[in-house]
Amino acid sequence: MSHSFKHLSALSFLLAAALLGGCSLFESAPTPARPTVVPDHDMVGAIRAAGDREKSVIDVNPLRDPGVASLQDMAKSDEQAGRYADAAGKLDQALKLRPDSPDLLQDRAEIAIRLKDFARAEKLARQSWSLGPKLGPLCARNWQTIVEMRLQAGDAAGADAARKGVQQCHKAGISRY
C-alpha cells in the first residue's frame, strides 16, 4: 500500500506541475511599458507654476480685446468648475476672433491637457511660443508644457531639451547698487 501511495503522490505532483506550466501557454504577450505621469502630478499646475516663478525683467502683456477677455474669463470659470469641454469651446471661440494670440493658444493648450489631448497640447504650446515674446512667463509656460508632454510620451531627452527652453525664457535685470 505504501508503494501505491508513493506512486499516487508522485503522479499528483506531476499533474500539478503540468497544470501550472500550462498556465503560461495562455498568457498574452507582454505589452511594452509606456511611461506615464504619476497620477497625483498636476501637469497644468506645474505649467502655471513655471510661469509664476519666471521673474524676468521682460513680461509682455498684450492689450485685451473685451470680447476675447470675456470668453477667457468664462473659460477660466468653466475650468475651475471642472467643465473642461466647455472651457475648450469658449477658448476655441476666442481663437476664431484672435487666431494668432499666444496667450489664448497657451490657455487652450492647458485645457487640452485637462482633456488628455496631449498631442494637441504640445502643438498649441509650440505655436504659442513661435508667436509669443520668447521671454518671460508665457515663454516659461510654453516650454513647461512641452516638458510635461515629453515626459508624458516617455521622451526623457526631449523633456531635458525643453527644460533648457524654460531656462532661456529668463532675462535678468540690471543690477543696481
C-alpha positions in Angstrom: 0.0 0.0 0.0 2.8 2.4 0.7 4.1 1.7 -2.8 0.7 2.9 -4.4 0.7 5.9 -2.0 4.2 7.0 -3.3 3.1 6.4 -6.9 -0.1 8.5 -6.3 1.7 11.4 -4.7 4.3 11.4 -7.4 1.5 11.4 -10.0 -0.3 14.2 -8.2 2.9 16.2 -8.1 3.5 15.8 -11.9 -0.1 16.7 -12.6 0.1 19.9 -10.6 3.4 20.9 -12.2 1.8 20.3 -15.7 -1.2 22.4 -14.8 0.9 25.3 -13.6 3.2 25.0 -16.6 0.2 25.0 -18.9 -1.0 28.3 -17.5 1.9 30.1 -19.1 0.8 28.9 -22.5 -2.3 31.2 -22.3 -0.6 34.4 -21.1 -0.7 37.2 -23.6 2.5 38.7 -24.9 3.7 41.4 -22.5 2.7 44.9 -23.6 5.5 47.3 -23.8 5.7 49.5 -20.8 4.7 53.1 -21.6 5.8 55.6 -19.0 3.0 57.6 -17.7 2.8 60.6 -15.5 2.3 60.0 -11.8 -1.5 60.3 -11.2 -1.1 62.9 -8.5 1.1 65.1 -10.6 -0.8 68.1 -11.8 0.7 68.9 -15.1 -1.3 72.1 -15.6 -0.3 73.2 -12.1 3.4 72.7 -12.9 3.0 74.7 -16.1 1.4 77.6 -14.4 3.9 77.5 -11.6 6.7 77.8 -14.2 5.0 81.0 -15.4 4.6 82.3 -11.9 8.2 81.6 -11.0 9.5 83.4 -14.0 10.5 86.8 -12.8 12.1 88.0 -16.0 12.7 91.7 -16.5 10.6 91.3 -19.6 6.9 90.4 -19.3 4.8 91.2 -22.4 1.1 91.5 -21.7 -0.9 92.4 -24.9 -3.9 94.6 -24.7 -7.0 92.6 -24.1 -9.9 92.7 -26.6 -13.1 92.9 -24.4 -14.9 90.1 -26.3 -11.9 87.8 -26.1 -11.3 88.7 -22.5 -14.9 87.8 -21.7 -14.5 84.4 -23.3 -11.2 83.8 -21.5 -12.8 84.7 -18.2 -15.8 82.3 -18.8 -13.4 79.6 -19.8 -11.5 80.1 -16.6 -14.7 79.7 -14.6 -15.6 76.6 -16.6 -12.1 75.1 -15.9 -12.4 75.8 -12.2 -15.8 74.0 -12.1 -14.3 71.0 -13.9 -16.2 71.7 -17.2 -13.1 71.3 -19.4 -15.0 70.7 -22.7 -17.0 73.9 -22.1 -13.8 75.8 -21.4 -12.2 74.4 -24.6 -15.3 75.6 -26.6 -15.0 79.1 -25.2 -11.3 79.3 -25.9 -11.9 77.9 -29.4 -14.4 80.8 -30.0 -11.9 83.3 -28.7 -9.2 81.8 -31.1 -11.6 82.3 -34.0 -11.5 86.1 -33.1 -7.8 86.1 -32.4 -6.1 83.0 -34.0 -2.6 84.3 -33.5 -2.9 85.2 -29.9 -0.1 83.5 -28.0 -1.8 83.7 -24.6 -5.0 82.2 -26.0 -3.1 79.4 -27.6 -1.3 78.6 -24.4 -4.6 78.7 -22.4 -6.1 76.3 -24.9 -3.0 74.0 -24.7 -3.5 73.8 -20.9 -7.2 72.8 -21.4 -6.1 70.2 -24.0 -4.1 68.7 -21.2 -7.1 68.6 -18.9 -8.9 66.8 -21.8 -5.9 64.4 -22.2 -5.3 65.6 -25.7 -1.6 65.6 -25.3 -0.5 65.9 -28.9 -2.7 68.9 -29.4 -1.5 70.5 -26.2 2.1 70.3 -27.3 1.3 71.6 -30.8 -0.6 74.6 -29.3 2.2 75.4 -26.9 4.8 75.3 -29.7 2.6 77.6 -31.8 2.1 79.9 -28.9 5.9 80.1 -28.4 6.6 80.8 -32.0 4.1 83.7 -32.0 4.9 84.9 -28.5 7.6 87.1 -26.9 10.1 84.2 -26.3 10.9 85.6 -22.9 9.1 85.9 -19.6 6.2 84.0 -18.0 4.3 83.0 -21.2 7.5 81.6 -22.6 8.1 79.6 -19.5 4.6 78.2 -19.6 5.1 77.2 -23.3 8.3 75.3 -22.6 7.0 73.7 -19.4 4.0 72.4 -21.4 6.5 70.8 -23.8 8.4 69.4 -20.8 5.2 67.8 -19.5 4.2 66.5 -22.8 7.6 64.9 -23.5 7.5 63.3 -20.0 4.0 62.0 -20.8 5.3 60.5 -24.0 8.3 58.9 -22.2 10.8 61.1 -24.0 13.3 62.0 -21.3 15.8 63.6 -23.8 13.0 65.8 -25.3 12.0 66.8 -21.7 15.6 67.7 -20.9 15.9 69.8 -24.0 12.6 71.6 -23.2 13.8 72.3 -19.7 16.6 74.3 -21.3 14.0 76.2 -23.2 12.3 77.1 -19.8 15.6 78.5 -18.5 16.2 80.5 -21.7 12.9 82.4 -21.1 14.6 84.4 -18.3 16.1 87.8 -18.9 17.8 89.1 -15.8 17.5 92.7 -14.9 20.3 95.1 -14.5 22.0 95.0 -11.0 21.6 98.4 -9.4 23.7 99.4 -6.4 
